[in-house]
Amino acid sequence: MTLPSLTPPTYDDVAAAAHRLKGMAHHTPVLRSTTADDLLGAQLFFKCENLQRTGAFKFRGAFNTLAQFTDEQRERGVLAFSAGNHAQAIALSARMLDMPAVIVMPADAPASKMAATRAYGAQVVTYDRYTEDREAISRHLALERGMTLVPPFDHPHVIAGQGTAAKELFEEVPDLDYLFVCVGGGGLLAGSLLAAQALAPQCRVVGVEPETGNDAQQSLRAGHIVRIPTPHTIADGAQTQALGELTFPIIRDHAEDIISVSDEQLMQSLRFFAERMKIVVEPTGALAYAGAQAFSGADNGGKLLHGERVGVLISGGNVDLARYARFLAD
Ligand SMILES: *Cc1c(COP(=O)(O)O)cnc(C)c1O
């Protein structure tokens, strides 16, 4: 069973999602940093989705989608393929809504992620990522068990849910001049753009990708979706190969620009978050701040963000501790 509606989401869907998420998702805090303000000569506002339930914004889109299942879909349950934050978000949302969940993960996924997904009550089905096709396996399972497959970004309810993070930020911090948002498949960016159109039309929204995986930047320049091989980057949440059929048009029509940053810049941002702001951020979660810094040109005396009010969406904080320790020590 697949989800029926593929109509592009609008701001009304974001507002409806916010209503559904009330009391279910955390209203995450907006943090400030004098050090960052001084460095960029701007006022920065960090929206901390690393402090969201399951450690990333993905809970918003997952819960918003599952909450709209029909009774029959609810009874059969949900299926997702993911080695990352989408898995945990679906697993917890399914538990909260009392429905079965199956998550298809590569057999060599980090043990901590599998354990976390199981702890939220989902059944984990593994596959060999080198010899088996996960989409075929997922489709087969979904068909066999009548479960509904929920994709990580290219679905209207997922996009609308992700947009609620930026909605909260715009409502709490008026008159933002810029908002920086990371880009994988573009669900978070597309949702943020819908929120910006309605709540902060003056705000320029900039997407940020890893340098080695700049497919969205290429797509924006080309005017159509560009697909790339799976990129090598420490930003594992942004190792997507292409934007989605639904996310691309929204990004093409409304994003100010898409920029990219190196893994080295991401590691510097991780250290900044740990040392100065006392928060744990995963590499992908640091894209937006690294992007704001690169955009400003502050490192070379640049002043592009001087005097501006700048939102930075920190997307997640799930990182294996041994790996995190290596990033901090390097
Ligand atoms: C999924 C994810 C992203 C990318 O989000 P998209 O909606 O696919 O663009 C970024 N950061 C984190 C922490 C994620 O889990």
The ligand as an SDF file (V2000), in Angstrom:
LIG
                    3D

 15 15  0  0  0  0  0  0  0  0999 V2000
   17.4910   13.6870    7.0320 C   0  0  0  0  0  0  0  0  0  0  0  0
   18.4270   14.6900    7.5920 C   0  0  0  0  0  0  0  0  0  0  0  0
   18.8530   15.7820    6.8330 C   0  0  0  0  0  0  0  0  0  0  0  0
   18.4390   15.9960    5.3990 C   0  0  0  0  0  0  0  0  0  0  0  0
   17.0680   16.2800    5.3280 O   0  0  0  0  0  0  0  0  0  0  0  0
   16.2870   16.2890    3.9280 P   0  0  0  0  0  0  0  0  0  0  0  0
   14.8800   16.5620    4.2910 O   0  0  0  0  0  0  0  0  0  0  0  0
   16.4790   14.9320    3.3140 O   0  0  0  0  0  0  0  0  0  0  0  0
   16.9070   17.3410    3.1000 O   0  0  0  0  0  0  0  0  0  0  0  0
   19.6700   16.7120    7.4430 C   0  0  0  0  0  0  0  0  0  0  0  0
   20.0850   16.5740    8.7120 N   0  0  0  0  0  0  0  0  0  0  0  0
   19.7000   15.5330    9.4810 C   0  0  0  0  0  0  0  0  0  0  0  0
   20.1890   15.4470   10.8800 C   0  0  0  0  0  0  0  0  0  0  0  0
   18.8470   14.5540    8.9500 C   0  0  0  0  0  0  0  0  0  0  0  0
   18.4740   13.5140    9.7080 O   0  0  0  0  0  0  0  0  0  0  0  0
  1  2  1  0
  2  3  1  0
  2 14  2  0
  3  4  1  0
  3 10  2  0
  4  5  1  0
  5  6  1  0
  6  7  2  0
  6  8  1  0
  6  9  1  0
 10 11  1  0
 11 12  2  0
 12 13  1  0
 12 14  1  0
 14 15  1  0
M  END
$$$$
